Amino acid sequence: MKKILLFFFFQLLIISFTNAQEAREIVKKADEKAKGKTSVANITIQTIRPGWSREMIMKAWTKGNDWSLILVLAPAKEKGVVFLKRQKEVWNWIPSIERNIKMPPSMMSQSWMGTDFTNDDLVKEASILEDYNHSFLKETTIDGRPCYTIQLTPKPKSAVVWGKIIMAIDKKDFMTLHVEYFDEDGSLINTMHCSDIKMLGGRLLPGKMEMTPANKKGNKTIMLYNSLVFDTPINDSYFTTQNMTKAK
């Protein structure tokens, strides 16, 4: 009897490990499709509040999971602000005071420039592949598209913003279509819904991402991709603190 129980126990472990590997592979495919080896994007961000709204335009460069640079192009008040990610370091150049500030991990959960996106959402300090464990939850349908629903939970000792992330990834085209972000207590904080699917940089991807906080009625932030180019060679030296003042 003990041998039979051990056999089934190990079978369950193998199945669990296999499912985790498959779930991680699906997340990896979606992540790589959205990023490419490198990417250069022009993006409009609309912050909407019950009594007002504002719009920003930015340009973003990425290279793999370790390098990214974001330059604010408009409005004039924020023009020239730069965010840089170098592996696990995040820097912020503020032209109005001519200072380059290294951002501590504690700031990753804070709002990115008054939007409903966090600093971590934009600069991706935490890696959804390396800092989380992955598991299948169920199958679902988002806007008529069959999707995998995958849960991400932090690995021990990982310095991450979220206590849990639930992602819906399109089965056919590996697009992330819906994401729910939870705190350490399991409370829903933000929901991101992706739509306006179209060809961007030669790939079928959502052109619109709408982030809605759970407990702030009438608040939302919309990210719109104006253009997106993949796999243009970018030297690592582009992602340096010295280059932050020269980005354009």
C-alpha positions as CSV (number, residue, x, y, z in Angstrom):
1,M,0.0,0.0,0.0
2,K,2.8,2.4,0.9
3,K,4.5,1.7,-2.5
4,I,1.2,2.5,-4.3
5,L,0.8,5.7,-2.3
6,L,4.3,6.7,-3.1
7,F,3.8,5.9,-6.7
8,F,0.8,8.2,-7.0
9,F,2.5,10.9,-4.9
10,F,5.4,11.0,-7.3
11,Q,3.0,10.9,-10.3
12,L,1.2,13.9,-8.9
13,L,4.6,15.7,-8.4
14,I,5.5,15.0,-12.0
15,I,2.2,16.2,-13.3
16,S,2.4,19.3,-11.2
17,F,5.9,20.1,-12.4
18,T,5.0,19.5,-16.0
19,N,2.0,21.8,-15.7
20,A,4.1,24.5,-14.1
21,Q,6.7,24.2,-16.9
22,E,3.9,24.4,-19.6
23,A,2.3,27.4,-17.9
24,R,5.7,29.2,-17.7
25,E,6.3,28.4,-21.4
26,I,3.0,30.0,-22.4
27,V,3.8,33.2,-20.3
28,K,7.3,33.2,-21.9
29,K,5.8,33.0,-25.4
30,A,3.4,35.9,-24.7
31,D,6.2,38.0,-23.1
32,E,8.7,37.4,-26.0
33,K,6.0,38.2,-28.6
34,A,5.2,41.5,-26.9
35,K,8.9,42.4,-26.5
36,G,11.0,40.8,-29.3
37,K,14.7,40.8,-28.9
38,T,14.5,44.6,-28.9
39,S,11.6,47.0,-29.4
40,V,11.1,50.7,-30.0
41,A,7.6,52.1,-29.3
42,N,5.8,55.4,-29.5
43,I,3.0,55.4,-27.0
44,T,0.2,57.7,-25.8
45,I,-1.0,57.5,-22.2
46,Q,-4.4,58.9,-21.2
47,T,-5.0,59.4,-17.5
48,I,-8.7,59.7,-16.8
49,R,-10.2,61.0,-13.5
50,P,-13.8,61.9,-12.6
51,G,-13.1,65.6,-12.9
52,W,-10.2,65.8,-15.4
53,S,-8.0,64.0,-17.8
54,R,-4.5,64.4,-19.3
55,E,-2.4,62.9,-22.0
56,M,1.3,62.1,-22.3
57,I,3.3,60.9,-25.2
58,M,6.4,58.8,-24.7
59,K,9.0,56.8,-26.5
60,A,10.3,53.5,-25.1
61,W,13.2,51.3,-26.0
62,T,13.6,47.7,-24.6
63,K,16.2,45.0,-25.0
64,G,15.4,41.6,-23.5
65,N,14.3,41.6,-19.9
66,D,17.2,43.5,-18.5
67,W,17.3,46.8,-20.4
68,S,14.7,49.5,-21.0
69,L,14.5,53.3,-21.4
70,I,11.5,55.5,-21.4
71,L,11.5,59.1,-22.6
72,V,8.6,61.5,-22.0
73,L,8.0,63.6,-25.2
74,A,4.9,65.6,-24.1
75,P,3.4,67.5,-22.4
76,A,5.9,70.3,-22.1
77,K,5.9,70.2,-18.3
78,E,7.2,66.6,-18.2
79,K,9.2,66.6,-21.5
80,G,12.6,65.1,-21.2
81,V,11.9,63.0,-18.1
82,V,13.6,59.6,-18.5
83,F,13.3,56.3,-16.8
84,L,16.1,53.7,-17.2
85,K,16.2,50.0,-16.2
86,R,19.5,48.3,-16.1
87,Q,19.0,44.7,-14.9
88,K,17.8,45.3,-11.3
89,E,18.6,49.0,-11.1
90,V,16.0,51.7,-12.0
91,W,17.0,55.3,-12.5
92,N,15.0,58.5,-13.1
93,W,16.3,61.6,-14.8
94,I,14.4,64.8,-14.0
95,P,15.5,67.7,-16.3
96,S,13.8,70.4,-14.3
97,I,16.2,69.9,-11.4
98,E,18.9,68.3,-13.5
99,R,19.1,65.3,-11.2
100,N,19.5,61.6,-11.8
101,I,17.8,59.6,-9.0
102,K,18.3,55.9,-8.3
103,M,14.8,54.5,-7.4
104,P,14.7,52.1,-4.5
105,P,12.6,48.9,-4.7
106,S,10.0,50.4,-2.3
107,M,9.1,52.9,-5.1
108,M,8.1,50.2,-7.6
109,S,4.6,49.9,-6.3
110,Q,4.0,53.6,-6.5
111,S,2.1,55.3,-9.3
112,W,4.0,56.0,-12.5
113,M,3.7,59.8,-13.1
114,G,0.2,60.0,-11.7
115,T,-1.2,57.2,-13.8
116,D,-2.8,53.9,-12.7
117,F,0.2,52.0,-13.8
118,T,2.9,51.4,-11.2
119,N,6.6,52.1,-11.7
120,D,7.1,48.4,-11.9
121,D,4.4,48.0,-14.7
122,L,6.4,50.4,-16.9
123,V,10.0,49.6,-16.2
124,K,9.4,45.9,-15.3
125,E,11.9,45.7,-12.5
126,A,10.3,42.3,-11.5
127,S,10.5,39.6,-14.2
128,I,7.2,37.7,-14.7
129,L,9.3,34.7,-15.8
130,E,12.1,34.6,-13.1
131,D,10.4,36.1,-10.1
132,Y,7.2,34.1,-10.1
133,N,5.9,30.5,-10.1
134,H,3.3,29.7,-12.8
135,S,0.3,27.4,-12.7
136,F,-2.8,26.8,-14.8
137,L,-6.2,27.8,-13.3
138,K,-8.8,27.3,-16.0
139,E,-9.7,28.1,-19.5
140,T,-11.7,31.2,-20.3
141,T,-12.8,33.4,-23.2
142,I,-11.9,37.1,-23.5
143,D,-13.6,39.1,-26.2
144,G,-14.4,35.9,-28.1
145,R,-10.9,34.5,-27.9
146,P,-10.2,31.2,-26.1
147,C,-7.5,31.8,-23.4
148,Y,-5.4,30.1,-20.9
149,T,-5.8,31.5,-17.4
150,I,-2.5,31.4,-15.5
151,Q,-1.7,32.3,-12.0
152,L,1.7,33.8,-11.0
153,T,2.8,33.7,-7.4
154,P,6.0,35.2,-6.1
155,K,9.0,32.9,-5.5
156,P,10.4,32.9,-2.0
157,K,12.6,36.0,-1.4
158,S,11.6,37.6,-4.7
159,A,11.3,41.4,-4.3
160,V,8.0,41.9,-6.2
161,V,5.1,44.4,-6.1
162,W,2.3,41.9,-6.3
163,G,1.1,39.1,-4.1
164,K,-0.5,37.4,-7.0
165,I,-1.1,38.0,-10.8
166,I,-3.7,36.2,-12.9
167,M,-3.2,36.4,-16.7
168,A,-5.5,35.4,-19.5
169,I,-3.4,34.6,-22.6
170,D,-4.9,33.9,-26.0
171,K,-4.4,30.2,-27.0
172,K,-3.9,30.8,-30.7
173,D,-1.8,33.9,-30.9
174,F,-0.2,34.1,-27.4
175,M,-1.4,37.6,-26.7
176,T,-1.9,38.8,-23.1
177,L,-5.5,40.0,-23.1
178,H,-6.5,40.4,-19.4
179,V,-4.5,40.7,-16.2
180,E,-5.6,41.0,-12.6
181,Y,-3.1,42.3,-9.9
182,F,-3.6,41.3,-6.2
183,D,-1.8,42.5,-3.1
184,E,-0.3,40.2,-0.5
185,D,-3.6,39.8,1.3
186,G,-5.3,38.6,-1.9
187,S,-7.3,41.8,-2.5
188,L,-7.7,42.8,-6.2
189,I,-5.9,46.2,-6.8
190,N,-5.8,46.7,-10.5
191,T,-7.2,45.1,-13.7
192,M,-5.7,45.6,-17.1
193,H,-7.7,44.8,-20.2
194,C,-6.1,44.7,-23.6
195,S,-8.0,45.3,-26.9
196,D,-7.8,46.9,-30.4
197,I,-5.9,43.9,-31.7
198,K,-4.0,44.8,-34.9
199,M,-0.6,44.3,-36.6
200,L,2.1,46.2,-34.7
201,G,5.7,45.7,-35.9
202,G,4.6,42.8,-38.1
203,R,3.0,41.0,-35.1
204,L,-0.7,40.6,-34.1
205,L,-0.9,42.4,-30.7
206,P,-3.3,44.6,-28.7
207,G,-2.9,48.2,-29.5
208,K,-4.8,49.4,-26.4
209,M,-4.2,48.6,-22.7
210,E,-6.7,49.9,-20.1
211,M,-5.7,49.8,-16.4
212,T,-8.5,50.2,-13.9
213,P,-8.0,50.4,-10.1
214,A,-10.5,48.3,-8.1
215,N,-11.4,50.9,-5.5
216,K,-11.2,54.2,-7.3
217,K,-14.5,54.7,-9.1
218,G,-14.1,56.7,-12.4
219,N,-10.3,56.3,-12.5
220,K,-8.5,54.6,-15.4
221,T,-5.4,54.9,-17.5
222,I,-5.3,54.0,-21.2
223,M,-2.1,53.1,-23.0
224,L,-2.2,53.3,-26.8
225,Y,0.5,52.1,-29.2
226,N,1.0,54.6,-32.0
227,S,3.9,52.6,-33.5
228,L,6.1,49.6,-32.6
229,V,9.2,48.3,-34.2
230,F,10.9,45.0,-33.3
231,D,14.4,43.6,-33.4
232,T,16.3,46.7,-34.5
233,P,19.8,46.4,-33.1
234,I,20.4,48.5,-30.0
235,N,23.8,48.5,-28.3
236,D,23.9,47.9,-24.5
237,S,25.6,51.3,-24.1
238,Y,22.3,53.0,-25.0
239,F,21.0,51.9,-21.6
240,T,23.4,53.9,-19.4
241,T,22.8,56.7,-17.0
242,Q,25.1,58.9,-19.2
243,N,22.8,58.4,-22.1
244,M,19.6,59.4,-20.3
245,T,20.1,63.1,-21.0
246,K,20.8,62.4,-24.7
247,A,17.8,60.1,-25.5
248,K,15.5,61.4,-28.3
